[in-house]
Amino acid sequence: MSGVVVLGAGMHPWGKWGRPFVEYGVAAARAALRDAGVSWPDVQYVVGADTIRNGYPGFVAGATYAQALGWTGARIASCYAACASGAQAVDIARTRIMAGLCDVALVVGADSTPKGFFKPVGGDRPDDPDWLRFRLLGASNPAYFGLYARRRMALYGSTREDFAAVKVKNARAGSLNPMARYRAPVTADQVLASPMVADPLRLMDICATSDGGAAVVLASEAYARRLGATGLVRLAAVSTVTPTFPNAVLELPNFATDSCAAVPAPERPFRAAIAHSAYEEAGTGPEDVSFAEVYDLSTALELDWVEDVGLCPPGEADKLLRAGETALGGRVPVNPSGGLASFGEAIPAQAIAQLCELTYQLRGSAGARQVPGARVGLAVNQGLFGHGSAIVATT
């Protein structure tokens, strides 16, 4: 079984460009191909992460990107797993390479998003819990971000100032990233003075929706060596686990993920299981992580993720933050890319963008935001309805 490496990574800058998502995906794909030193006709397999807001082309993203780049006869796949779509696309390509069915694959995700917060698409669906939470509860995404934040304050004593400090940290990192949408540093006072959205979270505590694209070229290690590639980044693990009944803590917004089968309680709640499954596959642990890209839908949620992935015990992420250990230059930087705080959500692209950042950092090519001596990178996020997403990459 051949190991799988990231041969190339590329992105289209995040923003609100108002153009078709295909443009962003093709630009990212071409950038990844250039970075890999591979021509488009050499690609044997294309996986597209789907975007359900962008019509039929978004539902068949693999074919959409293959057509836009020019039909070559390559095999294709498309997948949708909400915010975990990019990680599942990576996993599909990686698995095919590991099985020996291809040597080089292109994975692409891109989105063109509406203004404002995401809402369900496709009309009234009374059997859809995602639609019901809006219709019956009025629970937009920021509403449950606020519930998470309140829970954290009650359990661990986190403060609004702690949440603001997360934004300050990530904005500083994002100011150093040419692909980020928001590239201006901010102060805690600015965060705390921004409009209240879902108490205790203010506007600058919550990530935006964005347009953007990301792509990676994956290859067998043998293929990469035949090309003469050096400084290879190895894709050590991809975790796409689902929840286990009963969840130790209610995992909003996944109202429908609990099983009705009585089975032993899980060792870990869902978010923690996502990362630890990847650690087990990679033969590594949180103590080995040089830096992490985590799913900061809100500032408070980043603190939860820091604990869930094992960088510190529950309730201690605030201490790491205050000590500067999760900032650039700290012991284990979290979101050195700037995170969703600096990018916003472009759903099918974001897990792939996380892998791009892992690649840049592990190559030592991240510029002013470089984590010195990075050897192991972790990326995690979570898709609606129980989609896990974690990637471990190593030098």
Number of C-alpha atoms within 10 A of each C-alpha: 8 14 14 26 26 26 30 26 29 27 27 25 21 26 22 16 14 12 13 14 24 24 18 26 30 24 21 28 29 22 21 27 23 16 15 21 14 17 10 18 12 13 21 17 24 24 29 34 35 31 28 20 18 16 9 12 17 26 19 21 31 26 21 21 27 22 11 12 17 11 12 13 11 15 15 21 18 22 22 24 24 20 24 28 30 33 37 29 29 27 21 19 29 26 15 16 24 17 12 11 12 19 24 26 27 29 34 34 38 37 32 28 25 14 11 9 13 15 13 17 11 9 7 11 13 11 8 11 17 21 20 16 16 14 14 10 10 11 17 18 18 22 17 15 25 22 16 20 26 18 14 18 16 11 11 13 13 21 17 20 12 20 27 23 24 28 30 25 26 26 28 23 28 27 21 20 22 13 21 25 23 21 18 13 16 18 15 18 12 11 22 20 12 13 12 13 15 19 14 19 27 22 17 24 32 24 21 23 23 25 27 37 32 34 36 30 29 30 29 25 23 14 18 20 12 9 13 8 13 10 10 19 24 22 25 21 23 29 25 24 19 18 22 21 18 19 17 13 10 14 19 15 20 16 14 14 20 16 12 8 9 8 10 9 12 14 11 16 19 26 26 19 23 27 30 21 19 25 24 12 14 18 11 17 18 18 10 14 23 21 29 28 29 26 27 29 21 26 28 31 21 22 27 23 24 26 18 22 25 17 22 16 11 16 17 16 25 25 14 18 21 13 12 16 16 26 24 23 14 15 16 22 24 31 29 30 34 30 29 31 30 29 28 25 28 27 30 33 33 28 33 32 33 29 29 22 25 32 27 20 27 27 19 17 13 19 11 11 21 21 24 14 11 18 19 23 26 27 28 28 25 25 20 17 20 24 26 29 29 31 31 27 23 23 17
